[in-house]
Each structure stands twice: as structure tokens, then as C-alpha cells.
Amino acid sequence: MSTSPCPANKITFFPVLTLIMAILLTGCGAGGAITASSWPGISTDETTVYLAFNQFVHAIDLNHGEESWHYPEEPDRAISFFAPPAITDDGLVIIGGYDKVVYALEPGVGGNVRVVWKFEGASDRIVGSPVVAGDLVLVPSADYKLYALDLAKGNPVWAEPFAAQGALWSAPMVEGDTVYLASLDHRVYALDLSSGVELWSTDSLNGAITDTPTLAGNLLLVSTFNHQMIALNIKRRGEVEWTFDAQGWVWGSPAVANGIAYFADNTGMAYAVDLTNAHELWRIELDGPVTVTPALRDGNVFFVTEAGTVYSLETDSGKSLWTSNPNLNGALLSDPVLTGDTLLVAVMGSECLVSAIDSYSGAVRCLFQPGE
């Protein structure tokens, strides 16, 4: 694959490339000199923000920013977390780690956390987020395999895990009885949820796919490192409906509303594209690479950049409504999460790990700073 961002973006994108290389390194066994490094991932329910970053998973009160608990109790240099935790309806927190282990955590009283079960069957690290689908937990691994585990006990459910032809860095997407899975092998797979049996797969899409596809009606939208957004028709076994050429790598998934897909690339260009014909409605240049999925609500789309800026754009025109000012003093490499009127942003390289931004005004406050 090739990319040709402007020189400034080549420099700005260097931290992301460094992280990619850190994940790909395999010589980090016990006793090695390299400590795991990750980018932060956020998920939330109505009251709590869950932050997975480096050696810990943190649970943070959404209103006051106080830490309710963290796991593990003490840092372990063999463990690092990349992806947002999956939260079940009854409060179980499921997280996969750099140590190749999946943990099911049950928060208790007074900050205590019980490990309900562990799954240690993967042979490489867990980069993508686990997904809960009914009584199953689907776990993508860099060992090329998708594991289906019993939610109650963490035991494998499928006769064999599904094996792709490349590493799995993104969460699977479940719709009804079908699992849609993207891989670094340049392909998308459709699987039967109950058995893990492959229903169909695409030919090579000519670029690695690092994020979860987005389903919009019969179209499955796939972002690739071949500078393209690709629409697959799921009614025709993943046949390519159209492709849209971007300026650079399209890393994050698109956000979709009212027949329009919103996404950005690693040159800092943001796009709005009509789903019916791939017609570009607008594009706007941001101040740095974008490697994540934007957040969306009626009338507004929110992009975050590696330069540390949050943008609120008008969905119809791309007009800037506000930008975070000053920027957040760290790289924004994780999906922003909209909860109510608040946009939650994880900030890498800043003392404040989670910022809470008023989605109407852009006013910023620090929600969580470790040690405070």
C-alpha cells in the first residue's frame, strides 16, 4: 500500500506509525526490555466512563470524574489495553489485553473488582474490542482468529474459532444472525453467529482494514488503507457496489445518518458522501490526521485529530460550528464518544486522560486525571 500525505502530515502521523510497529513487534516476551504501549479506548453507560489505557482499565464517574475502581490493582508491565471495554447489561466489564488474555470483570463495593473468568486461548494480543451478542462474547485477535465465548463462563462455543488470512484489529459487527468481520488481510467476512461458519467473503479489497465496517441498509461500508471507502452489498454476498477515493488511508469507520457517510483520512481531509451513488457532498481539511470514527448527532458531526483538536461541523455543509481552543495538548487517537450533551475524548500524551466537551459550545473540562 502507498500513501502520499503532505510533509506536515507525514510528521504528525509518525506517533501512529510508531504505535503500529509496537503492536506488530513479537519479541516482547517475559523478561524483554520493551514495555507495551497503547492508545486509550473509551466506552460508557449512563453513569460511568470506562477507559482502557496502558496497564489499567479505569471506571470513572461520568458526572464528577472520580475513579470508582481500576484493574489490575497494581501495574503489570506484561499487560496493556488497546480497545474500549464491552459492558453487559448487568455491569460485567469485558476487556482483552496485550497479554493475549480476555478478562471478564465484576465491579464490587468499595472499588473491589472480581475476575469472573479469563480466556487464555488466543496466541496473540487482543487489539480490537470484544463484542457481546446475546449470550456470546466475540473476541478478535491478532492471531488471525475470531473466538466465540460463553458470556457466563468464558468457554469457547464454536467448534473451532474462525480463522481469517490476516490479523484482526477491529471489533466484529453483528446484525441479526450474521457477523461481519474485517481483517488486515484486505478482506471482509460474513459468518454465521451460532456456528462461526463462513457464509461469504470478499476478494481482496487492496488495502488493510483496521476498523469495524458500518452497516447502512444493504450496504456494508469498509474503510481501507488503499485510500478508499468501499460499499459492499450484503444481499449480493459482499459484491462491491461502489468505491470512493480519498486522499489518504481511511482508518476509522464512517458515521452514517440520512443516507450520508461521514469519515476522514490520515491526510486530515474530512468527507461527506452520498450513499446512493458515492457522490461527494463536501470535504474540509482539518489540522491533522484522523484515525478514528467521528461522532454524530442530528445536524452535527464531530471529528478529532492527531494534532489534538476537536471539530464540530454542520452535517449539511461541513461548516465549522466550533473547534476546541486551545487544543487538548495531546494526540486524539481514539473514537470520541457522545453521551447526552457531552463529548468524551481520550487524550494521549496529556496529564488529563479524559476530557469532557460541551457538544454545543466546545467548552472543555478535564474529567479524569490519574492520581487526583
ABEGO torsion letter per residue (X at the ends): XBBBBBAAAAAAAAAAAAAAAAAABAAABBGBABBBBBBBBBBBBAABBBBBBEABBBBBBAAAGBBABBOBABBBAABBBABBBBBBAAGBBBBBBAAGBBBBBBBBBGGBBBBABBBAABABBBABBBBBBEABBBBBBAAGBBBBBBAAAGBBABABBBBBABBBABBBBBBEABBBBBBAAGBBBBBBAAAGBBABBBBBAGBBBABBBBBBEABBBBBBAAGBBBBBBAAAGGBBABBBBBABBBABBBBBBGGBBBBBBAAGBBBBBBAAAGBBABBBBBABBBABBBBBBBGBBBBBBAAGBBBBBBAAAGBBABBBOBBAGBBBABBBBBBEABBBBBBBGBABABBBBBAAAGBBBBABBBGX
